[in-house]
Amino acid sequence: MTARSDRALLRRFEPVVRYTRGEQFFPMDVGPYVRASSLWVQQPGAEPECLVPEGELTLDKLALYRADGSNAIHFLKFIEPLNIAELAAYRLQRVAQGLAKRGEQDVFRPGRGRLARVGYVSRLVDALFSLTLLARGRVPGDTSAAAILEYQRVLAEGEHYCYYGRVERQNGWVVLQYWFFYPFNNWRSGFFGVNDHEADWEMACVYCSESAEGAVYPEWVAYASHDFSGDDLRRRWDDPELERVGEHPVIYAGAGSHASYFVRGEYLTELEIVFLSPFVRLTRRLERSLRRALGQDQGGQAQAIGRAGFNTFRIPFVDYARGDGLSIGPGQDKEWDEPRLLDPAPAWALCYRGLWGLYACDPVAGENAPAGPLYDRDGTERRVWYDPLGWAGLDKVPPSDEIRLRLQERREVLDARRAELDEAISQKSHELVGLGVEAAAMQGYPHLKDRHAAYEAQIEALSGELDRLRAQVASDEALLEAMGHYDQRLRAGERGPMRAHIHRAHHPASDDELRLGRFAETWAAISIGVMMIGFVLLALFSREHLVLGLVAMVSLIVFIESGFRGQLSRLIASVTVGLAVVSALVLLFEFFWLIVVLGVLIAGAYIVWENLRELLR
């Protein structure tokens, strides 16, 4: 295929991206960004060194090979933080603009407090995470303000909105990749999110089938979104959850984070802390065990899908993807420029494996800039680049026009295997009967005792093998029957459940979750601090009543939490059951041997009665 036809395909299905009010950064060409940046190298235990100063860096220079050692980290620096006077002037300007534009489209207003949407333990973990920001590497707070000013300067020189496109053909699929480059991610400083970092690469894929005549039909769409992966990333083209403008899928971009969502709304997103990973895995296993015990592996999965994957030991953040701000795409507020092709990969993308922004020395990497479209932060190639089908879980799914052909191939394989199994069963059955006859003939002859025992062992092993072969045949027959029914449904034009592939879906918060009172928000914001202050006061002024005070404080917190969540009746029921259990345990402890003696007497009398009743019948 030619670059012209690839570009036409990309234009045909290019996404519409809708942003939230207050979004400051939009997809741009990497050229102006690189020209405004400087190139640095960080060696272990040393201060970062500037290799190419700002104003001298170009895409060609970025692609040059640099032998700085295997432990060196190359990174760009887009801007320098503002000084105090510049920052003060910027803040005053923003306040004035906010007052002037109150109620207008570009003013962001946060939703209900994120901490009020989660439990107390999650809030405690969040407080610990906030404290770690004081110790670990992070992007300085005034960097976001400087990035906004620099980006506005770039826009003033020429307002352009563009994406980088790639067309890849794999296993019968035509994969259209759309890469969006943002100069800054201000999720933390702008929208109360997890992190800030220079540069941001986001991506979406459209998966198409291609007929023998060359016609292309869209079948699936996948959006990159935080820690989601595999099957959970994609939606079928006819899924009502996938909004489209003509043939253009709609992306709702997270404010500041630029993560991609299918549905507008406010998303409760979780950040996993490395040292809490064992607790996360433990709670995951407990959750799966509970679902199996309740019979929810299949039927209950759909009910749990809205909050599936939520974990107490992860830190909650809200990703605002309201779609009420600027919209970019065909027929929108702003149109896309001509796509920049990444196939073949340009030298700047292929040869530069460093970070596209500041290396903040953050051990959890959240504040470090990302690498380019081809590479992860460690310099290895991204899976979405070398395996775009596997990235979205489509490596096991053929295009729709090939399904029946692949189905027939598998049926032929199963038929051939069943014939082989039938032959093996016939031979082994004949051998088993022969061994049985010989073993029967040996009975009663002491001098053949050892040989008879060996035959018995052979018979048992061969019988077990035959049982496994017959079970395999029965299973294959059931599978062939299911494949036959599947083929009939395909002939009738059915495509099956459109969301059966989804294990963990991400849905926006419901109206009930957003409808929290002001008291609930205030309490969620101060509860952790109140608990810490209360603990210190108890330790200082009432140490002899520390345990009792802690119990009272925790009880009060639980009572308040249940109150604003409308769960007081459930709390009272739980406390009642708990007290009943405790009372039963106390009685068991106090009268343990008496209970044992009575239990034995009752059991003995019952056994005597049952045996006598049997004799008297």
Number of C-alpha atoms within 10 A of each C-alpha: 6 7 13 9 11 19 18 14 17 23 18 13 20 25 24 24 24 25 27 27 20 19 22 23 22 20 22 23 19 21 11 17 26 24 16 21 23 24 26 21 20 18 15 9 6 8 9 16 12 16 15 17 15 18 11 13 20 21 18 10 15 21 16 12 10 12 7 12 8 7 9 15 20 25 28 29 23 26 23 14 17 19 10 10 9 13 16 13 10 18 13 11 11 13 11 11 12 15 10 10 12 11 11 12 13 17 16 20 11 11 11 18 19 23 24 24 22 19 13 18 14 19 25 19 19 20 14 12 16 13 11 11 14 9 9 13 18 21 25 16 14 18 22 26 22 20 23 18 16 18 23 15 12 16 14 10 9 10 11 17 20 22 24 22 25 23 23 17 15 11 13 14 23 21 22 25 25 25 23 22 25 24 27 26 25 31 23 19 19 19 22 17 20 23 21 26 28 27 26 26 21 22 21 22 28 27 27 22 22 17 13 6 6 8 9 15 15 20 16 21 22 26 23 21 20 14 10 14 17 17 20 19 25 27 23 18 21 13 13 12 11 18 19 17 14 10 14 18 21 25 27 25 27 27 31 31 28 34 21 24 27 25 21 22 20 23 22 20 20 21 17 15 14 11 8 12 13 11 14 19 13 10 16 15 12 12 15 13 14 13 16 13 10 10 12 16 14 10 9 13 16 17 11 15 15 16 15 16 15 18 20 19 23 23 26 26 23 26 27 31 29 21 21 17 20 19 21 22 22 19 11 14 11 16 15 20 14 16 21 15 20 19 13 10 13 13 15 17 17 16 14 23 25 25 26 30 28 24 27 19 15 16 12 12 16 18 25 26 28 24 25 25 23 20 21 16 18 12 15 11 17 17 15 18 15 12 16 22 24 16 20 25 18 19 15 8 14 17 22 16 12 13 14 18 12 14 16 14 12 14 18 13 11 17 15 12 15 18 12 12 17 15 12 14 19 13 11 17 15 11 13 19 12 13 17 14 10 13 18 13 12 16 11 9 9 10 9 14 13 10 13 19 13 13 18 16 12 15 19 13 13 17 15 12 14 19 13 13 18 15 12 15 19 13 12 17 15 12 14 17 13 12 17 15 12 17 17 13 13 15 11 9 9 11 11 10 9 13 15 9 13 17 15 20 18 21 18 22 16 12 8 7 13 15 10 16 14 13 11 19 17 13 18 21 16 12 18 19 13 14 16 10 12 15 16 14 13 17 16 11 10 12 14 11 11 17 13 12 17 16 11 12 16 13 12 12 18 14 15 17 21 16 14 17 14 11 14 16 11 11 16 13 12 12 12 12 12 12 12 12 12 12 12 12 13 12 12 14 11 11 11 12 11 10 14 12 11 11 11 11 11 11 12 11 10 11 11 10 11 10 10 10 10 8 7 6 5
